[in-house]
């Protein structure tokens, strides 16, 4: 009996084969993997998302209003260009 990991690898192989047959030559390996992950999110992703939202709401209840987007954007871009 195949393991879940082996089944997932086989499904990913079929996905890539379909992309190649469809002449998705402009799709990089990273883009193909991103598309696969978008179509096949991990089973625990909703749990992690819900936990992150709960944590953010708890922080807000404690008075933490986070960072304004324009400040975050500047810092993010600065870090990305370093």
Beta strands, then each sheet from edge to edge (+ up, - down):
end
